[in-house]
């Protein structure tokens, strides 16, 4: 199964891959220069995740930070390793798959997750398999994106094709209201990984809404920030009735409607389609966040049963 990882950001990235089941690509991470792609393949039974790491510096063996003790990457670090052997540190925007799930292992489950926070814009594009029925899947059903970084957002629009594998016959539904100014401050102030300093803090509190945030502004999730059972859906909160959306998850859902915002966000966050196709993960795709699951719920429901 093809798995392509592409970097359309303006800076180098260190994509990471965690294999949770099945046959992985044989590598857990690598350096990817701007404008470049890495062509990999995984088994039909693969389950795992892909995320981007930023501002990394490894030793010559790729086994630790070259900056001494501590993480090798500012975001998404996985124990200082170039080739990850486990999950990354939050915050990290995730693309997650189970290629052999569901009915008789004939369904693919896909999601973009902000449960571990947000660090980079990310889009996923479906690569149709050789089966004719897979090639007939409309491309606007299978190309979700989460773009919650100011400066990479197109003006508000109901739909479009830029940055996604679609065309004018199958425009992709967008989140249509958020402006760049709103996107720049969506993360709750205290959840920013490195909040900018407040002028005059401690004398006359400066309104945080007036403070300009950096373009690269990684955001911790509620669970990563507090560790509370109510935010992490653990302990007595480990069920959908007691674990409810937080301020963070509500804001995350506004900027990225197709992404998981907390652990029990399944019904508005999971794409299910027949097995057999490949995937491309693109960091910093142009366009806007998608709103596919809500717009095409009936079509996706039918597609999920086709496996």
N, C-alpha and C positions, 0 to 999 in steps of 0.2 A: 504494500500500500504506500503510495507516495506521500511524503511529509516534507513540505518545503517551508523554510523559514527565511523571511525577507526583512531587511532593515531599510525603511524609508525615512528614518530619522536623520537629523543632520550630524549626529555624532556616532562613534562606534558603540556597539552594544555587545554584550556577552550573553546570548540566548542560552537558556538552561532547559533541560529535558529530564523529567523524572518518569521512569517506567514503573508502574504500579502492578502490572500484570502482563503476561504475554511476552512477545518478542519485540524488544525495543530497537532503536536505531543503532545501538552499539556505541553511542557517545552521549555524555550527559551535559555537555556545554562546550562553547567555542567562541572565538572572537569573530564578529561580523561587522565589516566596515560599512559605512553609509552607501546605499545603493546596491548592495550585494545580497545574494541569496545563497542558501545552503540546501542542496538537494539530498534528502535522506529517504529511507524507507523503513517501515515497521511491518510487523506481522499482522495478519487479519484478526488476531486475538489480542492485539495491543490495547492496554488501558494506561493512560498517563496524562501528563500535563506539560505545557510549555510556558515559559515566562521570560521576561527580559531582565538582565542585570545591568546596572549602570555604574560608570566610574570605577572600573575594576583595576586592580594591580596585583598580579600574581608573581610568586617566585619562579625561578627557572623551571621547576618541576611541576608547576601548576597545583601545588599541594598546600599552599598557604599564602597569606598576604605578603607582598614585598615591602609593606609599610610597617612590618613588625607584628605584634599581637593584634588580635581583633579581626573583623571581617575584611575580606579582600575587595568587596564591592559595597558601594553606598546603599544600594537597594537590591533585594533579591538574592543576597549572598547565601551560599549553602556550605557553611563550615570552612570557607576559605578555599574550596576546591574549584579548579577550572572546570572539571567534568563532574557534575553533581551526582551524588549517589543517594540523595534524598530531597526533601522539600526545601524551598528557599525561605529566607527570613522575610516577614512582612515589612513594609507594604510591597505587594507585587500583583500586577494584573495577570490573571491566569487564563489560558485556554486549556480545556480539559476534554478528554475523550474516553469512551469505552466503545471500542469498535466491534465488540462481540457481545452485546448486551441484549436484554429483553427477550422476546419470543424466540425460543430455540436458538439463541445467540445469533439471530439474523437481523439485529437492529443496531444502529450506531447512535450513541448518545453523545451530544456535544453541548458544551456551555462555555461562556465567558464568565469568569468569576471575579467579583470584587470582595469576596468573603475575607481574603487576606489583605485587603486594601487595594490601592491604586498607585501605580508608578508610571506606566507608559500607556499611550493609546495603542489599541490592538484590534485587528480585524482578522476574521477567518473566512477563507474562500473555499468552497467545495470544488473538487476536481472530479468531474463525472467519470465513473468506471466504464469498462467496455460493454456492459450490459445496456441494451437499447433503452430499457425502462429507466435506468439511472441517468442516461443522457437526456431524457425527456423531462427531468425534474426542473421546474422553472428556477433560474438562478437567483431570483429575488426571495426565495424561501430559505436559502442555505448559506447566506453570507453576512452573518452578524458582525457588528463592530461596536466598540466602545471608545469614544473620543471625548475625553474629559479634560483636555489640555488646551488652554487659551493659545491662540495663534495658529492652531491646526484645524480650526473649525470653519467650515463654509457658512455663509449667511443662512439664516433660518429658511427652510424649505420643507415641503411635505414629502418629497421623494427626490431621487436622483440616481445617478449611476457612477459618478466619479469615485474612484478608490475601491469600488466593489466589482466583482465579476458579474456584471449585469449589462443590460442594454436598454434602449428606449422602449422596447416592447415589454420589458419586465423591470420597470423602475423599482428601486428598493425603498420601502417606507422609512422615513427618517423621524427621529425626535425633532420636532419642528419649531420649538419655541425658544430654546436656550440661546442667548447671545454669548459672544466671547467674554463680555464683562461678567455675566452671570457664571459662566464656566470657570472663570479665573478664581472665583471665591466659593465654589460649591462645597469644598471640604470644610467641615466644622473646625473652627479656629484651633482648638486644642488637639485636634487629630492630625494636624500637619506634622510631618516628620521633623521638619526644622522651621518652625514659625519665624517670620521676620521679627526683628525687635520692635517694640512699641515706643515711639518717641515720648519722652516725658513720663514713662511708666513709673509709678510709685509716687508721683506728685499729683498730677491731674490725669487720670486714666484716659488714654487716647482711644477714640472709637476704632475698634478693629476693622470696621467696614471701610474706613478711610485709608487703611494701610495697603500699599501696593504689594501684592504677592509675586514671587518669582514665577516665570513661565513653567519651569520644572518644579512642581510642588507636590511631592509624594504625600499620599494621604493614608494614614492607618485606619483600619476598620475598627468598629466598636469593640469587637472581640480582641483584636490585637492591642488596642489601647488600654482597655480596662481589665481584660481577663476574667470578667464576671460571668458566672454561669448563665445569667439572663441574656447576655450579649453573645455568648459562645454556644448557646443551646446545648448545654451540658447539665449533668446532674438531674435535678427535678424539672429542668427546662428542656430536657431532651425529647421534645415532642412538639408538633406544630400548633397544638392548642395553647401551650403555655409560653412558647418562644415567639415573641412578636417583633416586628420591625422596630429598629431604633432610629434616632435622629440621623445617624450616619446612613443606615440602609435606605431610609426614605429619600435622602438627598442623592445617594448613589443611583437609586432607581429613576430619579428625575433626569439625571444626565446620561444614564445608560440603561434604557428601558429593557433591553434584551439580556442584561447581565444579572447574575446572582448577586444579591446585596446582603443576604444573610443565609444561614444554613437551611432554613425551610422555605426558601423562595422558589421551589421546584416548578410550580405550575406556570410561572411567567419567565422561566429562565432556561429551560432545557429543550434542545432541538432533538427530535427523534426521526431517523430516516433509515431506509434500507442500507445494509452493509454493501461494501464494494468500491466506493469511491475514495479518492485521496483528498489531501487538505493542504492549504497554504496558510501559514500564520504570517501576518504582516504587522510589523511595529511601525507606528506613526502613519497609518493610512490616511490619505486625504478624504474629505467628505464630512459626514456627521455620524453620530451614534444612530444605530438602526432601531426601528420599532416594529420588527417583523412578527414576533410572536402574538402580539395583540391584534395587529392588522390582519394577519392571515391565519388566525387560530383554526378555522374550519379546514383550510387546505392542509395545514400542518398536521391536524388530527387525522385526516385521510392518509397523508403520506406516512405517518407513523405506523399505520396498520398494513402498509404495503410490504413490510419486511416479513 
